[in-house]
Amino acid sequence: MNVAVTGAGGYLGSRLAAAFRAHGGNVDELKRSGDNAVPFTLADGAPEGYFRDAKIEVLVHCAWDFSLVRKEDIYRVNVGGSMKLLEQAHREGVKKIIFISTISAYPGCKSLYGQSKLAIEEQARQFGAIVIRPGVVFGEKPGAIVGAMAAAMEKLPVVPLIGNGRQTLYPCHEDDLAQLVIALATSAEPGGMPIIAAGENGWTFREILAGLAKARGRKLRLLSVPWRAVWMLIWTAERVGLRPGFRSDSVISLVTQNPAPDFGPTRQTPVTFRDFSALTGSAQMEEEQ
């Protein structure tokens, strides 16, 4: 199987590329640079004729430019670039397209990340793509938002707790997500409803922080901060060109999660998602406030 993975230089893309190789696939890594990389950015796109000439059978689109914070830039580069990529892949004969969206994408979502992913989902389904909406991805060496949480624990004596910490999140182990992507890539079933990639047992933001601390043998000290204050502080920093480790739009995603995610399509897949307790052994709180 000839597979192309965009964003293969990032956390999730690199995990999926490695998983396909372990499964026996021939994998092209579409990323900015690196050994054997196919040069790719969302702004510049893939080389014309690439998918046809490389005989790519499966495209897994993970790439996202998180450096952009303004809506017009996000839609111009991330949405526009993704739509151009999917159209090219479809035109050049790719048999299976898998778009990695987010559980934050749902009708009525408030975050720019969710809204822009939702816009791409609509285009992707026109090409028969399979849409996967991962929850909060975790692993032994996490990246993305879980990685940012873990890094904060290592650096700060007291970790800011956004709001009351009772927001419900749905964790997804990186290996289970990879298993799902491979299963769908090798299936003859066409694309349908978006598939949430996560366990149905929701964990609060507070519990996830406690679990990460326990997995690292650390005592967790939390300081509750109103989410609007956190958002405004980060938003202001972004507007003067600073790039904090946590984006203001991520705060919006965190506090406006889908109140009723549909796990029906998830249950139709062959993958069972492990609980977040697989990382910690327990959800027991160990904190001082």
N, C-alpha and C positions, 0 to 999 in steps of 0.2 A: 504494500500500500504506500503510495506517495502522498505525503502529508506536508502541508505548509502551515506554520504557526506564526501569526503576527504577534509582536510584543514578546518574542522569545528571549529578549534580554532582561525582562522583568521577572518579578516573583512568580506570578501564576503561569505566564507563558513558558518560562524555563522549566517549571514542574511538568507541564503538559507535554512539552517537547521530549523531555526525558522519559516520560511514561510511554509515549508512542514508540520510542526507540526500544525500550524494554519489551514492548509488545511485538517487536519485529518490523516496525514501520521504517520507511526511508523518510527522514524528516528534514525539511528545509526550514531554517530559522530566518524569518523576516524581521530584521531589526536594524538599528542604526549602523552598527559596526560589529566587528568580531571575527573570529576564525570561521571560515566557510559560511559567513552570513550573506543572505540575499539583501542588498541595501534596500531599506524601506523606512519611511516615516509616513504618518498620516497626512502630513502636508504635501509630500512629494509623490506618494503612491508607490505602487510596484512597477517594475519595468513592463512596458507594453509587450504583450505576447508571452510573458513569463509563465503563466499558468498552463497555457497550451504547450509551449516548448518543453517545460519541465514535466509534462504529463501528470500534473497534480490532480489527485482524485478527491482529496479532502482538504478543505480550508478551515482552520480554527482561528477565528478572529478575536484576539485578546487585547490588541494594542490600544492604548489610551494615553493621551498627553495630559498628565496631571499637573503640569506646570501652569496651565492656563486657568485663569480664575474669572475672567469676564465672559458673560453669556455669549456675546457676539464672536469671541475667539473660540469658545468651546464648540459652538455650532458650525463655525467656518472650518475648523480643523478636524475635530473629533467626529462630528456628525457628517459634514461634507466629505471628509476623507474616507470615512467608513462606507458611505453610500457609493462613492466612486469605486472603492475596492470590491465591494460585493457585486456591483454591476459588471466589473471587469471579470471577476472570477466566473460569474454566470455565463457571460458572453464567451469566455475562453474554454468552456466545457468542464468546469469543476463539477463533479457529481454530487458532492455532499458539502454543504456549507454549515458550519456551526458558529453561531454568534454568542460570545460570552457577555451577557448583560449583567444585571444585578437585581437582587431582591428589593432594592430601593426603587425599581422601576415598576410602577403600577398606576392605574388611572387615578388622577388626583394627587399624585406625588408632588412634594414641595421642593425637593432639591433639584438643582440644575443637573447633577449627575444622573438622577433618576429620569428626569424629563428628557435629557438628550439620549440616554440609552433607549428610552421608550420610542423616540422618533426613529432611531435606527432599527429597532425591532420591526416596526411597520414595513420598512423597506425590505428588510431581510426576509420576511415572510412572503413577500411578492416573488422572491426567487426560490421559494420552497425551503428556506433555511430552518434549521433547528435552533431555537432560542433557549439558552440556559441562564437561569437567574441564580447565581450562587449567593448563599448567605454570607455570614462572617467567616472567612476562610482561615483555618488555623492548622498548625502542624508543630513538629518539634522545633523547627527554626522558622517561625512565621514571618511573613512580610505584611505589606499593606496596613490596614488599620490595626490588626492584632499586633503586628510588629511594632507599630508606633506606640501602642499601649505598653508593650513589654519594654521598649526602650525607655519610656518615661519612668518606669519602675526602677530601672537601673541607674538613672541619672538623678532623680528627684527624691528627697527625703519624704515629701508628701505629694501624693498624686491628686491633681484636680479631678473631682467627680462632677461631670457635666449634668446639671440639674439634680434630681433626686436619685438618679442611677437606676430607676425602675423601668426604663425602656426595655422592651422585650426584643431580643435578637435571636437569630437562628443560626447556630454555628454549623460549619461544613468542613470536614477534614480534607486537606488537599489531596490525599490519596483516593478518597471516595469520589471527589470531583473528577479526578483523572480517570477513574474507572468508569464513571458515567459517560464522559466525553468519548472514550474509546468504544464503549458499548453502543452508543448512538452512531458513531462514525462507521461502525462495521455492520450496523443493522440495515435491513432493507426497508424499514418503516420510514415513511415520509415525515416531514416536519408537521407539527400541529400546535397545540397550545404551549405557551412557555412553560418550561419545567423548572421548578424551584429545586436547587441543589442544596439541600440542608436537611438536618433532622427536624422532626416535628416538635421535639421537646425544646421550647424556648427558654433561653437564659436571660436574665436581666444583665444590663451593662455592669452593674455592681458585682453580680456573681461572676461574670467573666473576668473582671479585674482581680477578684479574690482568687479565682482558679489559676490565673497566670502567676500571681504572687506565690501561691502554694507550690506550683510546679517548679518555681525557681528558689524555693526555700527562703522566701523573703516575708517579712512582716509588712502587711499592707496598711498604710496610713492614708486616709482619704480626707480631702477637704471639699465639701460640697460648694459649688459655685453656680449661680443662676446661668442657665444656658445662653440667655440673650447677652449677658455680659461677656461670656466666652466668645460667642459669635462676633460681637462687635469688636472685641480686641483683635481677633485674628483677621477679621475683614479689614480693619484699619491698617494692619501690618501689610496685608496683601496689596492694598491700594497704594502704598508707598514703595512697592517693589520688594518687600521682604517675603520670604517663603518659610513660614513656620512648619514644623513637622506635621501639623494637623491642619487641614484646610477648613475654612469657614463653612463651605458647603457640606463638609462631612458632619459638622455639627447639626445642620438642618436634616441631613439624612438620619442621623442618630435619634433625634427627638421626634421625627415624623415617620416612623416605620409603618409599613403596611399593617393595619390593625387586624386583617383577616386574610393572610396569605393562603392561596389555594394549593394544597399538596396533592390534589387528585392526580394530576399528570405524573407527579413524582412516584406515587405508589404503583404506577404502571411500568416503571423501569425495573431492571434487574438488580439495582444497587440499593443496599441498606446503608444509610448514613449513621456512622457511629456518633454517640453522644459526646458532648464536650468534656464530660467526666473521664473520657479515655485519656485525656491529657493530664488530668489532675488527680483522678481516683476518687474525687469527692467534690461536692459543691459547697462544702463547709466554709463559712465565712471566718476569716482570721484578719481582723482589722482593728485599728484604733482611730477614732475620730476626735 
